[in-house]
């Protein structure tokens, strides 16, 4: 019994450490992909582009091509990790070795790949921007508008992750269920839920697309980043009408659940008012 308890504590410790690392990586990713790019515009002078350089000259510049090659390699590292570990034969092999920590290892390697990408990403500053808002008053108002929309998108993304069983996505629930002897959490979900999750493990496509593309200035390296991640997200799921119907039912049930406390408060107020009138 003590060995089982010790193993359970070890699994919980690893899972919580992984959660902390993923949380920190997520915060760094928000700064990297969203607010850092907008900050260059809000502060005034942007160093993201060289509009005085023509495209023909920029695409022959060795520094520009070298930065693009490095960035492309980093994106290839992330997409390979994210796809290879989700491939069924690899997933089954890791499941037989890691057990309940399989999802934890997947999230850890994903966060590690993101950290490597953000650490070694090479901005392309020697080429012109595809677009750049620099004329007053839009040079001030448009970055502020982008900042507001990015903030709303990240708030929606965090809320959506909470609705889509965030502990299960991070592997925390797998460890918890393993300690209680309940097996895989997905096995306790309905067949409709298992089918939906197998088709759609990234419930943030639209909002992340807005964050990737809505910027005051779009540099060449940002085009590579946004285009690669948008294409990957588009290919990463295959929803159909059955999945959409299940999603609508789940959203309606969540909304009704959130509305129940307010309805209960309103009913209590009505009863109190009627009792006072009777008195």
Residue pairs with C-beta under 8 A, 6 or more apart in sequence:
8 178
8 179
11 100
11 101
11 175
11 178
11 179
12 175
12 176
12 179
14 101
14 104
14 175
15 101
15 104
15 170
15 171
15 172
15 175
16 172
18 104
18 107
18 108
18 170
18 171
19 170
19 172
21 108
21 111
22 107
22 108
22 110
22 111
22 170
25 111
25 112
25 114
25 115
26 111
28 114
28 115
28 118
29 114
29 118
30 154
32 118
32 121
33 211
33 212
33 225
34 150
34 154
34 211
35 147
35 150
37 48
37 215
37 217
37 222
38 143
38 146
38 147
38 150
38 215
38 216
40 46
40 47
40 48
40 217
41 133
41 139
41 142
41 143
41 146
41 216
41 217
42 140
42 143
42 144
42 147
46 132
46 134
46 216
46 217
47 125
48 123
48 125
48 129
48 132
48 217
48 219
48 222
49 125
49 127
49 128
49 129
49 132
49 217
49 219
50 58
50 125
50 126
50 127
50 128
51 128
51 129
51 132
52 128
53 61
53 126
53 127
53 128
54 128
55 127
55 128
58 64
58 126
58 127
58 128
58 220
59 65
59 127
61 126
61 127
63 126
64 124
64 126
64 127
64 220
66 122
67 122
67 123
67 124
67 221
68 122
68 124
68 220
68 221
68 224
70 120
70 121
70 122
71 121
71 122
71 124
71 221
71 224
71 225
72 224
74 116
74 117
74 120
74 121
75 117
75 224
75 225
75 228
75 229
77 113
77 116
77 117
78 110
78 113
78 114
78 117
79 228
79 232
81 109
81 110
81 113
82 110
82 113
82 232
84 90
85 91
85 94
85 105
85 106
85 109
86 106
86 201
91 102
94 102
94 105
94 106
95 102
98 104
98 105
99 178
100 171
100 174
100 175
100 177
100 178
101 171
101 174
101 175
102 171
102 174
103 168
103 169
103 170
103 171
103 174
104 170
104 171
104 172
104 174
104 175
105 171
106 171
107 169
107 170
107 171
121 221
121 225
122 221
123 219
123 221
124 219
124 220
124 221
125 219
127 219
127 220
129 217
129 218
129 219
129 220
130 218
130 219
130 220
130 223
131 217
131 218
132 216
132 217
132 218
133 139
133 142
133 143
133 216
133 217
139 216
142 216
143 216
146 214
146 215
146 216
149 210
149 214
150 210
150 211
150 214
153 207
153 208
153 210
153 211
154 207
154 211
156 204
156 207
157 204
157 207
157 208
160 203
160 204
160 207
161 169
161 203
161 204
163 203
163 250
163 251
163 254
164 203
165 173
165 185
167 173
167 176
168 174
168 185
168 186
169 201
173 185
174 184
174 185
177 183
177 184
177 185
182 188
186 194
186 197
189 197
192 242
192 246
193 246
195 242
195 243
195 246
196 239
196 243
196 246
196 247
199 237
199 238
199 239
199 240
199 243
200 237
200 239
200 243
201 236
201 237
202 233
202 236
202 237
205 233
205 234
205 237
208 229
208 233
209 230
209 233
212 225
212 226
212 229
212 230
213 226
213 230
215 222
218 226
